[in-house]
Amino acid sequence: MAGAEPEQGRGVVESDVIVVGAGPGGSTAARYLAARGLHVSLLEKAEFPRDKVCGDGLTPRCTRAMIRLGLDVSESAGWLHNHGLRVYGGRVAPFVLPWPELETFPSFGLARRRTQLDQLLAEHAVAGGARLYTSTTVTEPVLDARGRICGVRTRDGGLFTAPFVIAADGNASKVALRMGREKRDDRPMGVAVRTYVRSERHAEPYMESWLQLWDGRPNASNLLPGYGWAFPLGDGTMNVGLGTVAPNSAALGKVDYRDLLERWLRGAPAEWGIAWDGVTEPIKGAALPMSFNRQPAYADGLLLVGDAGGMISPFNGEGIAYAMESAELAADAVAEAHYRGPGTSSSERALQGYQTRLKGELGGYFRLGGTFVKLINHPQIMRLCVEYGLPRPVLMRFVHKLLAHLYDTRDGDWMDKVITAATKVVPSA
């Protein structure tokens, strides 16, 4: 890949900032930092293209993040646009929920396989001036005499040094763990599995979601736990999967979610276009860390971004948008700290501001999500929501805005104002 450096024979590499992980969060941070004139080392353990377990469907919130980063998100640039969500539940025909028209967000979402998306974002970071090192596995942080991170070591014995480090290396973040950032057990946790299915409906303009999963014909078989999705990719396939969320990781229990997905697809009606016979790849799964389940987001020179800091929405399992948003906030803080002077009290205040801004923008919403998770884990409440809530258009528009995190915080309609007020009165996550 252009701009990537080989791992062997590197020695010591000095930078203004190290970013560990070249997923959406890491590449976004690297691009913003390089644009501010910093020397950035972006470290990625794999080679591109590489895959990640994901739904591949992006809401307008993520579209906004892509646009802010300066990416061409047009269909001519290889993106499939979607215009809303089709929701199945409580009846045979789906409910159609278009993305809302808002001041803050565009009215379309996107779809792209992670094998393409992550490489595109990494190349965008390189084009902006970041230096990418692939096949570079970080094994441990390097600390100074004060216990502050000042670099990282790699598997081949290489050493990268910098006064600031951003961990964007996912749920199992080795850097965060070695720095003592343990996961919180009192935060929601999700799990998701997905595969790809050949489908004649691969170019549909709506993402699809199932609030009730059956192991046979709908309404004539056994209900399975969780929710399902099918996201058109425009390449002859759909990303199809299912997930579930619980108030904490212990509540998830030991369930074979790959088996659940197979049973659901084997019972899918032909009109859904997601038959088991069309599956093209093995089922893969991943954990979904939610609601800032690893804290603090900043301490001792290390900033956590995206999944490394548990920044997945408990409402809908979306993570890419929050990875990119947190990356932009982290880049703001690091750039400010860099120009104030590393090691100064003023620089440290700038870094502390990252966590303050992060919690201010997302903390209330994530806290509401924790309450939502506790409610939907009661089967009777979920059944009432599906059977009596879905058919009410006004209520569903409100819920759609809430679950998708798509509302205006300034001068919005009454729905926007109610949601905004609710996120401000609850304590931050």
C-alpha positions as CSV (number, residue, x, y, z in Angstrom):
1,M,0.0,0.0,0.0
2,A,1.3,3.4,-0.9
3,G,2.9,5.3,2.0
4,A,3.3,2.1,4.2
5,E,6.6,1.4,5.8
6,P,8.1,-2.1,6.2
7,E,8.5,-3.4,9.8
8,Q,12.0,-4.8,9.5
9,G,15.1,-2.7,10.0
10,R,13.2,0.3,11.4
11,G,15.1,1.1,14.7
12,V,13.8,4.1,16.7
13,V,11.1,6.3,15.0
14,E,10.4,9.6,16.7
15,S,7.0,11.3,16.1
16,D,4.8,14.1,17.5
17,V,2.0,11.5,18.0
18,I,1.6,7.8,17.7
19,V,-1.8,6.3,16.6
20,V,-2.2,2.6,17.3
21,G,-4.7,1.0,14.9
22,A,-5.6,2.1,11.4
23,G,-9.3,1.4,11.5
24,P,-11.9,4.2,11.0
25,G,-11.0,5.9,14.3
26,G,-7.2,5.7,14.0
27,S,-7.1,6.8,10.3
28,T,-9.4,9.6,11.0
29,A,-7.3,10.9,13.9
30,A,-4.1,10.5,11.8
31,R,-5.6,12.5,9.0
32,Y,-6.8,15.4,11.2
33,L,-3.5,15.5,13.1
34,A,-1.4,15.5,9.9
35,A,-3.6,18.4,8.6
36,R,-2.6,20.3,11.7
37,G,1.1,19.9,10.9
38,L,2.0,17.1,13.3
39,H,4.3,14.3,12.4
40,V,2.1,11.2,12.8
41,S,3.0,7.5,13.0
42,L,0.0,5.4,12.2
43,L,0.6,1.7,13.3
44,E,-1.5,-1.1,11.9
45,K,-0.8,-4.8,12.7
46,A,-2.3,-6.2,9.5
47,E,-1.8,-5.5,5.8
48,F,-4.5,-3.9,3.7
49,P,-7.0,-4.9,2.5
50,R,-8.1,-6.7,5.7
51,D,-11.5,-7.5,7.0
52,K,-13.4,-6.6,10.2
53,V,-16.7,-7.9,11.5
54,C,-19.2,-5.2,10.8
55,G,-22.6,-4.5,9.4
56,D,-21.1,-2.4,6.6
57,G,-24.1,-0.1,6.7
58,L,-23.5,3.5,7.7
59,T,-26.2,5.9,9.0
60,P,-26.3,9.6,8.1
61,R,-24.3,10.3,11.3
62,C,-21.4,8.4,9.8
63,T,-22.0,10.1,6.4
64,R,-21.5,13.4,8.2
65,A,-18.2,12.2,9.7
66,M,-17.0,11.1,6.2
67,I,-17.9,14.5,4.7
68,R,-16.1,16.4,7.5
69,L,-13.0,14.3,6.8
70,G,-13.0,15.5,3.2
71,L,-14.0,12.2,1.6
72,D,-16.0,12.0,-1.7
73,V,-19.1,10.0,-0.6
74,S,-20.8,10.2,-4.0
75,E,-22.2,7.1,-5.7
76,S,-19.7,7.6,-8.5
77,A,-16.9,7.2,-5.9
78,G,-18.1,3.7,-5.2
79,W,-20.6,4.2,-2.3
80,L,-24.1,2.8,-2.2
81,H,-26.5,5.4,-0.7
82,N,-29.4,4.3,1.5
83,H,-32.3,6.5,2.4
84,G,-33.7,5.0,5.5
85,L,-34.7,1.8,7.4
86,R,-37.2,-0.9,6.7
87,V,-38.3,-2.4,10.0
88,Y,-40.0,-5.9,10.3
89,G,-41.9,-6.7,13.4
90,G,-45.4,-7.5,14.5
91,R,-46.8,-8.0,10.9
92,V,-45.7,-9.4,7.6
93,A,-45.2,-6.1,5.7
94,P,-42.3,-3.9,6.9
95,F,-42.5,-0.3,8.2
96,V,-40.5,2.2,6.2
97,L,-38.7,4.9,8.1
98,P,-36.9,7.4,5.9
99,W,-33.8,9.2,7.4
100,P,-35.0,12.5,8.8
101,E,-34.3,15.8,7.1
102,L,-32.1,17.8,9.5
103,E,-29.8,20.8,9.7
104,T,-27.1,18.8,11.4
105,F,-27.0,15.6,9.3
106,P,-27.3,14.6,5.6
107,S,-30.5,12.7,4.7
108,F,-28.7,9.6,3.3
109,G,-26.5,6.8,4.7
110,L,-23.8,4.8,3.0
111,A,-22.7,1.2,2.5
112,R,-19.3,-0.2,1.8
113,R,-17.4,-3.4,2.8
114,R,-14.9,-2.9,5.6
115,T,-12.2,-4.4,3.4
116,Q,-12.6,-1.4,1.2
117,L,-13.6,1.3,3.7
118,D,-10.7,0.8,6.1
119,Q,-8.1,0.9,3.3
120,L,-9.8,4.0,1.8
121,L,-9.5,5.8,5.2
122,A,-5.9,4.7,5.7
123,E,-4.9,5.9,2.2
124,H,-6.7,9.2,3.0
125,A,-4.6,9.6,6.1
126,V,-1.4,8.9,4.2
127,A,-2.4,11.4,1.4
128,G,-2.8,14.0,4.2
129,G,0.7,13.5,5.5
130,A,0.5,10.7,8.0
131,R,3.1,7.9,7.9
132,L,1.5,4.4,7.9
133,Y,3.4,1.4,9.2
134,T,1.6,-1.9,8.3
135,S,2.4,-5.4,9.6
136,T,3.4,-3.5,12.8
137,T,2.1,-5.2,16.0
138,V,2.4,-3.2,19.1
139,T,3.3,-5.3,22.1
140,E,3.6,-2.8,25.0
141,P,3.7,0.8,25.9
142,V,6.9,2.6,27.0
143,L,6.6,4.7,30.1
144,D,8.8,7.5,31.4
145,A,9.8,8.0,35.1
146,R,6.4,9.5,35.9
147,G,4.5,6.5,34.5
148,R,3.4,8.5,31.5
149,I,3.4,6.8,28.1
150,C,6.1,8.1,25.8
151,G,6.1,5.4,23.1
152,V,5.4,1.8,22.2
153,R,7.4,-1.3,21.3
154,T,6.6,-3.5,18.4
155,R,6.9,-7.3,18.0
156,D,10.1,-7.1,16.0
157,G,11.8,-5.0,18.8
158,G,11.1,-1.7,17.1
159,L,10.6,1.4,19.1
160,F,8.3,4.4,18.4
161,T,8.5,7.4,20.6
162,A,6.1,10.4,21.0
163,P,4.8,12.6,23.8
164,F,1.2,11.6,22.9
165,V,-0.3,8.2,22.0
166,I,-3.8,7.5,20.7
167,A,-5.1,4.0,21.2
168,A,-7.5,3.1,18.4
169,D,-6.8,-0.6,18.5
170,G,-10.3,-2.0,19.2
171,N,-12.1,-3.7,22.0
172,A,-9.1,-5.8,23.0
173,S,-6.8,-2.7,23.1
174,K,-3.4,-4.0,24.3
175,V,-2.1,-0.5,24.9
176,A,-5.1,0.4,27.0
177,L,-4.9,-2.8,29.0
178,R,-1.2,-2.4,29.7
179,M,-1.9,1.1,30.9
180,G,-4.3,-0.2,33.4
181,R,-7.5,0.8,31.7
182,E,-9.8,-2.1,32.6
183,K,-13.4,-2.6,31.3
184,R,-16.3,-1.6,33.4
185,D,-18.8,-4.4,34.1
186,D,-21.7,-2.0,34.7
187,R,-22.0,-0.9,31.1
188,P,-24.0,-2.5,28.3
189,M,-22.3,-5.1,26.2
190,G,-23.3,-6.5,22.8
191,V,-22.4,-9.3,20.5
192,A,-22.9,-9.5,16.7
193,V,-22.4,-12.1,14.0
194,R,-22.6,-11.6,10.3
195,T,-22.1,-13.2,6.9
196,Y,-22.7,-12.2,3.2
197,V,-25.6,-13.5,1.2
198,R,-26.1,-13.3,-2.6
199,S,-29.3,-11.5,-3.2
200,E,-31.3,-9.9,-6.1
201,R,-32.1,-7.1,-3.6
202,H,-28.5,-6.1,-3.2
203,A,-29.1,-2.6,-4.5
204,E,-32.2,-1.7,-2.5
205,P,-32.1,1.9,-1.2
206,Y,-33.0,0.9,2.4
207,M,-31.2,-0.9,5.2
208,E,-33.4,-3.5,6.8
209,S,-33.9,-4.6,10.4
210,W,-35.9,-7.3,12.1
211,L,-37.1,-6.7,15.7
212,Q,-38.3,-10.3,16.0
213,L,-36.2,-13.3,15.0
214,W,-37.9,-16.6,14.2
215,D,-36.3,-20.0,13.7
216,G,-38.8,-20.9,11.0
217,R,-41.8,-19.1,9.3
218,P,-42.5,-15.7,11.0
219,N,-45.3,-15.9,13.6
220,A,-45.4,-19.7,13.2
221,S,-42.2,-20.9,14.9
222,N,-40.0,-20.1,17.9
223,L,-38.7,-16.6,18.7
224,L,-34.9,-16.3,19.0
225,P,-33.1,-13.7,21.1
226,G,-31.8,-10.4,19.5
227,Y,-32.5,-8.5,16.3
228,G,-31.4,-9.0,12.7
229,W,-30.3,-6.9,9.8
230,A,-29.7,-7.1,6.1
231,F,-27.7,-4.2,4.5
232,P,-27.5,-4.0,0.7
233,L,-24.0,-3.5,-0.6
234,G,-24.7,-3.0,-4.3
235,D,-22.2,-5.7,-5.3
236,G,-24.6,-8.6,-5.7
237,T,-24.6,-9.3,-1.9
238,M,-26.1,-8.2,1.3
239,N,-24.4,-8.1,4.7
240,V,-26.7,-10.1,6.9
241,G,-26.4,-10.6,10.6
242,L,-27.9,-10.6,14.0
243,G,-27.0,-9.2,17.4
244,T,-28.1,-8.8,20.9
245,V,-27.3,-6.4,23.8
246,A,-27.4,-6.9,27.6
247,P,-27.0,-4.6,30.6
248,N,-23.5,-6.1,31.1
249,S,-21.3,-8.9,29.6
250,A,-22.3,-11.5,32.3
251,A,-26.0,-11.1,31.2
252,L,-25.2,-12.2,27.6
253,G,-24.9,-15.8,28.7
254,K,-23.4,-18.6,26.6
255,V,-25.3,-18.6,23.3
256,D,-24.2,-20.0,20.0
257,Y,-25.0,-16.9,17.9
258,R,-23.6,-18.4,14.7
259,D,-26.1,-21.2,15.0
260,L,-28.9,-18.7,15.7
261,L,-28.0,-16.8,12.5
262,E,-28.1,-20.0,10.5
263,R,-31.5,-21.1,11.9
264,W,-32.9,-17.6,11.2
265,L,-31.7,-17.6,7.6
266,R,-32.9,-21.1,6.9
267,G,-36.4,-20.0,7.9
268,A,-36.4,-16.7,6.0
269,P,-39.2,-16.2,3.5
270,A,-38.1,-16.0,-0.1
271,E,-39.3,-12.4,-0.5
272,W,-36.6,-11.3,2.0
273,G,-33.9,-12.3,-0.4
274,I,-31.5,-13.6,2.3
275,A,-31.8,-17.4,1.9
276,W,-29.2,-19.6,3.6
277,D,-28.4,-21.2,0.3
278,G,-27.0,-17.8,-0.8
279,V,-24.4,-17.5,1.9
280,T,-21.0,-16.8,0.4
281,E,-18.7,-16.5,3.5
282,P,-18.3,-18.1,6.9
283,I,-20.1,-16.5,9.8
284,K,-17.9,-14.3,11.9
285,G,-18.6,-12.6,15.3
286,A,-17.4,-9.8,17.4
287,A,-18.0,-8.2,20.8
288,L,-19.6,-4.7,20.9
289,P,-18.2,-2.6,23.8
290,M,-20.7,0.2,24.7
291,S,-21.3,3.3,26.7
292,F,-17.6,4.2,27.6
293,N,-17.0,0.7,29.1
294,R,-13.3,1.5,29.4
295,Q,-12.3,4.6,31.2
296,P,-10.8,7.1,31.6
297,A,-10.7,8.2,28.0
298,Y,-7.6,10.2,28.8
299,A,-4.8,9.8,31.3
300,D,-1.0,9.8,31.4
301,G,-0.5,10.8,27.8
302,L,-2.9,8.1,26.4
303,L,-6.2,8.9,24.6
304,L,-8.7,6.2,23.8
305,V,-10.7,6.4,20.6
306,G,-13.6,4.3,19.3
307,D,-14.0,0.7,20.4
308,A,-10.8,0.9,22.6
309,G,-12.9,3.3,24.8
310,G,-16.2,1.4,24.5
311,M,-17.8,4.0,22.2
312,I,-20.5,1.9,20.6
313,S,-24.1,3.0,20.8
314,P,-26.3,0.8,23.1
315,F,-29.3,1.9,21.0
316,N,-28.3,0.4,17.7
317,G,-24.8,-1.1,17.8
318,E,-23.3,1.6,15.6
319,G,-19.6,2.2,16.2
320,I,-17.9,3.7,13.2
321,A,-19.5,7.1,13.5
322,Y,-18.5,7.4,17.2
323,A,-15.0,6.2,16.4
324,M,-14.6,8.9,13.8
325,E,-16.2,11.6,16.0
326,S,-14.0,10.7,19.0
327,A,-11.0,10.7,16.7
328,E,-11.7,14.2,15.7
329,L,-12.0,15.3,19.3
330,A,-8.8,13.5,20.2
331,A,-7.0,15.1,17.3
332,D,-8.2,18.6,18.4
333,A,-6.9,17.9,22.0
334,V,-3.5,16.5,20.9
335,A,-2.9,19.3,18.4
336,E,-3.7,21.9,21.0
337,A,-1.4,20.2,23.5
338,H,1.4,19.9,21.0
339,Y,1.4,23.6,20.2
340,R,1.1,24.6,23.9
341,G,4.2,22.6,24.6
342,P,4.4,18.9,25.6
343,G,4.9,18.5,29.3
344,T,3.5,21.9,30.3
345,S,0.5,22.3,32.6
346,S,-1.3,24.1,29.8
347,S,-0.7,21.1,27.4
348,E,-2.1,18.7,30.1
349,R,-5.3,20.8,30.4
350,A,-5.8,20.6,26.7
351,L,-5.6,16.8,26.9
352,Q,-8.0,16.6,29.8
353,G,-10.4,18.6,27.7
354,Y,-10.8,15.5,25.4
355,Q,-12.6,13.5,28.0
356,T,-14.7,16.6,29.0
357,R,-15.8,17.2,25.4
358,L,-16.4,13.5,24.8
359,K,-18.7,13.0,27.8
360,G,-20.4,16.3,27.1
361,E,-21.3,15.3,23.5
362,L,-22.0,11.6,24.0
363,G,-22.3,10.8,27.7
364,G,-26.0,11.7,28.2
365,Y,-27.0,9.8,25.1
366,F,-25.1,6.7,26.1
367,R,-26.6,6.9,29.6
368,L,-30.1,6.9,28.1
369,G,-29.0,3.9,26.0
370,G,-28.3,2.0,29.2
371,T,-31.8,2.5,30.4
372,F,-33.1,1.4,27.0
373,V,-31.1,-1.8,27.1
374,K,-32.6,-2.7,30.5
375,L,-36.1,-2.2,29.2
376,I,-35.8,-4.2,26.0
377,N,-34.3,-7.1,27.9
378,H,-37.7,-7.7,29.4
379,P,-39.5,-9.9,26.7
380,Q,-42.9,-8.6,27.6
381,I,-41.8,-5.0,27.1
382,M,-40.2,-5.7,23.8
383,R,-43.3,-7.5,22.6
384,L,-45.5,-4.5,23.6
385,C,-43.1,-2.1,21.8
386,V,-43.3,-4.2,18.6
387,E,-47.0,-4.9,18.5
388,Y,-48.3,-1.6,19.7
389,G,-45.5,0.9,19.1
390,L,-44.5,0.2,15.5
391,P,-47.9,0.9,13.9
392,R,-48.0,4.4,15.4
393,P,-46.2,6.7,12.8
394,V,-45.5,9.7,15.1
395,L,-44.2,7.5,17.9
396,M,-42.0,5.6,15.4
397,R,-40.5,8.8,13.9
398,F,-39.6,9.8,17.4
399,V,-38.1,6.4,18.3
400,H,-36.3,6.3,14.9
401,K,-34.6,9.7,15.6
402,L,-33.6,8.5,19.1
403,L,-32.3,5.1,18.2
404,A,-30.3,6.4,15.2
405,H,-29.0,9.4,17.1
406,L,-30.2,11.7,14.4
407,Y,-31.8,14.9,15.7
408,D,-31.0,18.6,15.7
409,T,-29.7,20.0,19.1
410,R,-30.4,23.6,18.0
411,D,-33.8,24.8,16.7
412,G,-35.1,21.3,15.9
413,D,-38.7,20.2,16.0
414,W,-40.4,19.1,19.2
415,M,-39.0,15.6,18.9
416,D,-35.5,16.9,18.7
417,K,-36.0,19.2,21.7
418,V,-37.4,16.4,23.8
419,I,-34.5,14.0,23.0
420,T,-31.9,16.8,23.6
421,A,-33.4,17.7,26.9
422,A,-33.5,14.1,28.0
423,T,-29.7,13.7,27.3
424,K,-29.0,16.7,29.4
425,V,-30.9,15.8,32.5
426,V,-29.4,12.3,32.9
427,P,-25.9,11.9,34.4
428,S,-23.2,11.3,31.8
429,A,-22.1,7.7,31.1
